[in-house]
Amino acid sequence: MTHSQRVLFALGILMGAFAISACSSNNNLPSATSRASLTTDVNDYRYLIGPGDQLSIFVWRNPEISGSFVVRPDGKVTTSLVEDVEVAGRTPTMLARQLEEQLSTYINNPRVTVSVSRFVGPFSEQVRVIGEATNPQAINYTQHMTLLDLMIAVGGLTEFANGNNAKLVRVVDGRQTTYNINIDDLIRDGDITKNVDILPGDIVIIPEAWF
């Protein structure tokens, strides 16, 4: 990408960020703690299955219908006895109880265990980083994730980034809110007080610096 293309891209990001900020803006994002800062209690966080996840489904005493299954883009899997099982958005335990109910038509008192061996998660749970990150991408949320963890996952900032003018977009009580975050101070100056909690569905927008 040329410098002029970067400038145009950054303008687009900034315009989007300002449009979001016009709806609701708050500069007082709490620092990272041992739990999420706002409305989500991470001690109650439960992983939700999403498209692309690889599931291991074990049916006790029925190895012929047990196996490994990849969740399709439509959020479903097909097992040996039950077709098109809707799995996206469920926890592994919820899915296990659902399969027990469906398999009870064919098996007496089935016992099912579901585990996830490759994690992608539903799109609504993913954290997105756009703009001047080394590898901007969607990251699967993990419990107790912080801004520092997120920046490590995307490889840090580019040389063109204005990290201290970055924005974090979050839905709080059904309302989209934008916070100012200081990524330069955090990862270039080592100011750990600028570390903040990340929640499922957060979006981090990193603009380009103006030279």
TAZI-V427605 format. One record per residue. N is the residue number from 1. PHI is phi in whole degrees, -180 to 180 (999 if undefined). PSI is psi in degrees with one decimal (NA if undefined). OMEGA is omega in radians with two decimals (* if undefined). Layout:
# TAZI-V427605
n=[N,N]
phi=[PHI,PHI]
psi=[PSI,PSI]
omega=[OMEGA,OMEGA]
This chain:
# TAZI-V427605
n=[1,2,3,4,5,6,7,8,9,10,11,12,13,14,15,16,17,18,19,20,21,22,23,24,25,26,27,28,29,30,31,32,33,34,35,36,37,38,39,40,41,42,43,44,45,46,47,48,49,50,51,52,53,54,55,56,57,58,59,60,61,62,63,64,65,66,67,68,69,70,71,72,73,74,75,76,77,78,79,80,81,82,83,84,85,86,87,88,89,90,91,92,93,94,95,96,97,98,99,100,101,102,103,104,105,106,107,108,109,110,111,112,113,114,115,116,117,118,119,120,121,122,123,124,125,126,127,128,129,130,131,132,133,134,135,136,137,138,139,140,141,142,143,144,145,146,147,148,149,150,151,152,153,154,155,156,157,158,159,160,161,162,163,164,165,166,167,168,169,170,171,172,173,174,175,176,177,178,179,180,181,182,183,184,185,186,187,188,189,190,191,192,193,194,195,196,197,198,199,200,201,202,203,204,205,206,207,208,209,210,211]
phi=[999,-74,-63,-65,-66,-64,-63,-63,-64,-65,-60,-63,-64,-64,-62,-65,-65,-67,-65,-68,-62,-64,-76,-163,-135,-150,-88,-100,-79,-64,-67,-66,-132,-81,-144,-63,-77,-110,-92,-102,-88,-68,-68,-101,-67,-128,-66,-106,-71,-138,-56,94,-65,-105,-107,-107,-110,-114,-107,-57,66,-138,-63,-69,-112,-87,162,-106,-137,-98,-71,-71,-58,-86,81,-124,-133,-120,-101,-64,-109,-124,-94,49,-83,-75,-120,-62,87,-105,-80,-56,-67,-60,-65,-59,-67,-64,-67,-59,-66,-72,-75,-63,-67,-112,-127,-77,51,-69,-123,-122,-123,-121,-132,-108,-107,-138,-102,-127,83,-69,-58,-66,-95,-76,-104,-112,-120,-127,98,-87,-96,-60,-132,-61,-169,-92,-116,-69,-65,-125,-57,68,-65,-120,-60,-63,-59,-65,-68,-63,-65,-99,83,83,-98,-80,-69,-96,-77,-109,-64,-81,-113,-74,-124,-115,-104,-141,-93,-121,53,80,-118,-78,-126,-112,-119,-81,-131,-112,-74,-59,-61,-72,-99,-99,-107,72,-83,-68,-69,-88,-74,-135,-73,-108,-119,-55,88,-64,-125,-110,-113,-115,-81,-88,-75,-100,-100]
psi=[128.5,167.6,-40.5,-36.9,-37.5,-39.5,-46.0,-40.2,-43.0,-38.5,-41.5,-41.7,-45.6,-40.2,-40.7,-40.9,-41.4,-35.6,-40.3,-42.5,-30.2,-26.2,-47.2,127.6,141.9,123.2,-7.3,61.9,124.8,150.9,163.2,142.6,-165.1,-4.0,166.5,149.2,-34.2,-109.9,-13.0,123.9,107.4,-16.4,-19.5,4.9,133.4,131.4,133.9,136.2,142.5,169.0,136.9,-16.5,146.3,121.6,141.0,113.9,116.3,122.7,113.9,130.5,15.6,65.3,-23.9,-21.1,5.4,164.3,-173.3,134.8,137.7,130.9,125.4,164.8,-22.8,5.5,18.1,161.7,158.8,122.3,-179.8,-35.1,-22.7,122.5,150.9,59.3,123.9,115.8,-24.9,137.5,0.0,153.1,159.6,-38.0,-42.7,-42.5,-40.1,-44.6,-36.8,-43.6,-36.7,-42.2,-42.5,-36.8,-16.7,-16.6,-29.3,-25.1,138.7,119.8,60.7,147.8,120.6,138.7,133.0,129.9,156.8,125.1,-16.3,122.6,129.6,-49.7,162.1,151.5,-35.0,-19.3,-13.2,150.5,130.1,135.7,122.5,158.2,-140.2,51.2,154.6,-42.0,76.0,132.2,173.5,132.5,136.3,127.3,138.7,150.7,137.2,20.9,138.9,172.3,-38.9,-43.5,-42.6,-43.1,-33.8,-40.7,-31.2,7.2,15.6,-161.1,154.3,169.9,-15.9,0.9,145.0,78.4,-28.9,-0.8,18.1,158.3,145.4,121.5,126.4,145.1,118.9,117.6,41.2,2.3,132.3,123.8,141.5,133.2,146.0,135.6,149.0,83.1,-35.9,-48.3,-35.1,-54.0,-19.1,-30.1,-8.0,25.4,95.0,-15.3,-14.9,-0.9,138.8,158.7,145.0,139.8,158.7,135.3,-2.8,149.9,128.3,123.6,120.4,111.2,171.4,144.7,149.4,121.9,NA]
omega=[3.12,-3.13,3.14,3.09,3.10,3.13,3.13,3.14,-3.14,3.10,3.12,3.12,-3.11,3.12,3.10,-3.14,-3.14,3.11,3.10,-3.11,-3.13,3.13,-3.13,-3.12,-3.12,-3.12,-2.97,3.07,-3.09,3.06,-3.12,3.10,3.11,3.11,-3.10,-2.96,-2.91,-2.91,-3.06,3.06,-3.07,3.06,3.07,-3.08,3.09,-3.12,3.09,-3.13,3.12,3.09,-3.12,3.08,3.02,-3.06,2.97,-3.10,-3.12,3.09,-3.04,-3.14,3.10,-3.10,-3.10,3.10,3.03,3.10,3.13,-3.05,3.08,3.14,-3.11,3.10,3.10,3.08,-3.08,2.97,3.07,3.11,-3.08,-3.08,-3.08,-3.13,3.01,3.08,3.11,-3.05,-3.09,3.13,3.11,2.99,3.09,3.13,3.10,-3.14,3.13,3.14,3.11,-3.14,3.09,3.14,-3.11,-3.13,-3.13,3.04,-3.04,-3.02,3.11,3.07,-3.12,3.06,-3.01,3.00,3.13,3.04,-3.13,-3.11,3.03,-2.97,2.98,3.09,3.12,-3.11,-3.10,-3.12,-3.05,3.09,-3.05,3.06,3.13,3.14,-2.95,2.90,-3.14,3.11,-3.14,-3.05,3.01,-3.09,3.07,-3.14,3.01,-3.08,3.14,3.12,3.07,3.11,3.13,3.09,-3.11,-3.13,3.04,-3.10,-3.13,3.04,3.11,-3.08,2.99,3.11,-3.11,-2.99,2.96,-3.00,-3.12,3.04,-3.13,-3.14,2.99,-3.13,-3.05,3.03,-3.13,-3.13,3.09,-3.11,3.13,-3.07,3.14,3.14,2.98,3.08,-3.05,-3.07,3.10,-3.13,-3.09,-2.96,3.12,3.14,3.10,3.13,-3.03,3.09,3.11,3.07,-3.13,3.09,3.03,3.13,3.11,3.10,3.13,3.04,3.09,-3.10,-3.10,-3.12,3.07,3.10,3.08,-3.08,*]
